[in-house]
Every structure is written in C-alpha cells, then in structure tokens.
Amino acid sequence: MYPASSSDSEVGGPSGHTYGAAIVPADELTADELQGVLSEIRFSGWIAPAEDGWCVVLGDPGGGVVADGRRGIIEVAEVIAARVTGPVLAVRVLHDRQLALVAWHEGEEVARYCSDPSREPGARKDVLSEPIGAESAAVFAELWKRPDDAEKLTELLEDEIDPDSVYESERVGKTLRMLGLPAWIVAAGAGPRSMPTGPKASELVHLRAGLPGVAGRSRDALVRPIRRRQIPPPVIEDPPSGSGMDAESWMF
C-alpha cells in the first residue's frame, strides 16, 4: 500500500489520492470475457459498463498491487492488452504527484510516460524529477485518432507542474479529454460512490481477488493483507539520476 499524503488540498480531486485504470476497447471483449481475464489474475477493483466504445477497469483506490504476481494497474492492463488488438491505455496516479501512462496496440507496448520518476516508492534520492516519455504524446494521439492534438498533448506531458498548486488529476483530466476517453476516471481515487460524472456504483461489477459477492469477500480477507505489504514494479526501470544527466541524455 502506498503511504498516505498529508495534504488535504483539492485540485481535480483530493490531494494524495492514488488510483489507476485500464481503458479497453469495448468491442473486442464481452463483459463476461473481460471479467474472466480479470478473475484469472485475481484482480481487485471494478469493471464499468461499456460507454462510447470503451470499457474502464478501475483498480482498488489507494491500492498499489491489485492482482496476483505483484501486479499493479499497469501490469493488469498489459494482461488485458494481450487479449485484444485495439489500443489499451493504463493510467496511474500516485498521491496526485505522479502520473503514469502506458499504451499497447495489437498486444505490444508502444508508449510509456512518467511525469516524475523520483516519486516512485523506493526511488533513490538522486533520481531526477523530469518527465520521461513525453515524446510518446504523438503515439497516444495517433492511437486514439487525435493526431491534430499531438503537439498540444506533448506540451501538456512535458510540463513539470508545481506540486504545491497543481495536481496530477488535473493533467489526467486534460489528457483524457484530449484523447476522447472517459475523463471521470479522475474521481476514482474517492471511490466508486463519489463519481458524479461517471457510472453509478450500482452499474459497476465489483471484484475482490477475482470474485464478486460473498466469495470475493472471503478470498479478499486472505489476499488483501499480503498485497498491502507489496509494491508493484516501477513505471520506469532504472530512471535517470545523478548530477549533470537529464532525461534526454539518459534515453540515448
């Protein structure tokens, strides 16, 4: 479980929220098939009903590891992406101070972005805070058929925001609206009962360790304590660090 933030400011959602979602093309997996994939890895979270061609899978708010194999929402999205050919996007926000975006197409990862690798749990003190992967904006824009917005999205992802005045939920909302994807995800950190612009809680399928209902509650009681002690893989492996090295030189 990620440590809680002490701030209680609100910009696009209460500061400190940690949440994640996978956005999946709704025409390639039926609701039952998607639930079956998630059950295989004992996923904990919610499945939203398909809307405008997309289905959203929400990980447990505040949960780092949400499936077996020390999988966070990014790794869960990767499992789903292997079953479809269309674009899949993983969105992860950490304490509203770090944004991660990862995209797959035809089952292959094609883009990865992190707004601030230094915010990763367990990151070394000398890890740089510069955004990594902002050039992926052109890939995101192309995949979701918004090529004209590539330059604007690049600028948005390149921006090193001031964490004292702007939170990552704001950047998430702008990014998703730009791509034509469900922007109500920014309210996921407050829990499914607090998403006024999203689906009703009664419309969501709640899985606990891969199962709905009473069976899920029983299994979750065993699984949750273990997952709370785990941390998912970092968004960026071996991020740039040390004096004199910037993100661009690290990439090449």
N, C-alpha and C positions, 0 to 999 in steps of 0.2 A: 504494500500500500504506500503511495506517495505521501510524504509528510505534508500536513495541512499548512496553508499560508495563514499568516496572522492578519493580513489586510482585510478590511471589510468594505472597501470602496466598490462602486458598481459602475462598470462601463460595458454595456452589451451583456451583462451577466455578472453576478457577484465575483469579485476578485478571489483568486485561489481555487476556482473550480478546475477540476481535472476531468476530462471527458473525451470520448472518442467514438467515431462512427465509421462504418463502411458503406459506401454508396454504390449500389449494384444495379445493372440493367435489369428491369423487371420482366422483360420478355424472353429471358433465356433460362430462368429457373422458376418453377412454380413455387408457391408459398410452402407447400409440403416438401419440395425438393430442397429449398433453402434451409428450412428447419432441420431436415435430415442431415445436411452438411454440418450445420452448427452442433447438432446433437452428437455427431461423431467425435468432435473435439471437446465436448462437454462445456460449451460456451455459456457464459452467464451474462444476460442482458436482455434486450428487447428487439423484436422484429416489427417494424412499422409496415402498414399496408402500402402497397404499390400506389404511386401517385406521379402523374406526368412522366411515366416511363421509367421511374426509378424506385428502388426499394432501399430503405435505410435500416441498417443494423446498428443498434446502439449498445456499446459496452456498459457494464455497471459504472455509474458515475463515481469517480474517485478511484476506480479500480485500475491498477496497473496491469496485472495479469488477469485475463478474463477467460482463459481457456487452457486446456491441458498443454503440456510441453512448454510452459513458461511463455505462453503466447499473450501478447497484448493485442490491441485492436488492429495494429498494422499487420501482425502475423496472421490474425484471423482473416483479414481482408485478402491476404495472399492465398490462403486456402480456398476462399470463395473464387478468387480470380482464376485459379487453375481449372475451374469447372465451367467458365464462360469465355466467350471470345470478345465480347464488348468491353468497354472501358470500366474499370473499377477504381474508386478513389478511397483511400484511407485518410481520415482526418483525426489528428490527436492534439489536444490542447492540455498542457501541463501547468497547473496553477495559474492559468491565464497569462503565463510568462514565456511559454514556448509553444510554437505551432509547428507541427509536422504534417506534411502532405506526401503521400506516396501513391503513384498511379501504375496500373497494369493494363496491358492491352493484348488480347489473344493469349492470355495466360503468362505473359512475360512482363517483368518490371521495366518501365520505360522512363520514369521520372521520380526523383526523391528530393524533398526540400525540408530544411530545418531552420527555423528563424534564429535560434540561439543554442548551439550545442553545449555551451557552458552550463545551461540549466539542467542538463541531464543528470539524474541521480547517480552519484558516484563519480562524476566527471572530475578530472584532475583540475587543480587550481589554475593551471596555465592554459587551459583550453580557451580559445578565442570565442568571443560572443558574436562574431559576424555571421549573418545569414549564409547558409550553404545551399546551393542548388537553385538560386533564383532564376537562373537561365532555363530551368525546367518550365517556366511560365508559358513559353511558346508551345511546349508539348501539351500542357494542360489545356491551353486554349484550342489547339488543333483537335485534341481528342473529343472535347465537348463542343466542337463546331462553333467556336467563338474566335476565329483567327484574328479578326479585327481588334480584339481586346488584348492581344498578346503583349503589346508594348505597355499598356496601362497596368496589366497584371504583373509584368516584370518589375515595374516601379514600385508596386504595392509590396511585392515579396522582398525586394531589395532593401526596403526601408528598415533601419534599425530604430524601432519605436522606443519612446521614453516610457519605461515600465511604471513610472510614477503618475503618468497622466493618461496613457492609452494601454488597453489590454488586448490580448490576442483574440478574444472573442470578436472584437470589432473587425480585425483583419479577416477572420474566418468568414464573418457575415458578408463582407465586401467581396471576398474571393468566390464564395458560393453563388452569390447573386450574379456576379460577372460570368460565371460558367453556366448559369441557368440551372443550378442544383438546389436542393432543399436547404434554405438558409435557417430554418427553425432549429437546426442542429445546435445552434449557439445556446439554446436554452436547456440542452441535455444535462449540463452539469448540475442543474437544480432538481433533476429527476423528472420522470415522465409525467408526473402530476402537475408540473409547472411549465408547460409548453403551450402558451396561449395561441401561438400561430401554427403549431404542429398538430399531429393527430391526437385524438382523445386517448386517455390512458386505457379506456376500455377497448380501443381498437388495436392495441399492441399485444403481441404474443410474448409473454414473459418466460424466459428460460432460466432455470437455475442449474448450473452444471449440466446443461444439455437437456433438461427435462422440464416440462410445465407442471403446474399444480403441486399436489402434496408430495408426489415422488421427487420433484425437483427440490422442494424444501428439505426433505430428508437428506438427499445427497449433498445439497449445498452446505448443510451443517458440518459435514465432514471435509468438504473441499475448501471452503472459504478460509478457515484459519491457516491452511497451508499457503494459499495464494497471497494472503496478506503479507506473508514474510518474503515473497518473491518480487523480483523486479524484471520486467521484460527487457529484451535486447535494446540497446541504444538505437536511436534513429540513424545516427551517423557513426559508423565504426571508425575508431582512431581519428577523431576530428583534429583540425589544425590547432597547433599550440606553440607556445614559445615566442619570445620577442623577435620581431622582425619578419615573421611569417604571416601573410594574410591568406584569406580563403582562396583567392585566385591562384596564388603560387602553390598552395597545397594541392589543388586539383590537378595541376600539371607537373 
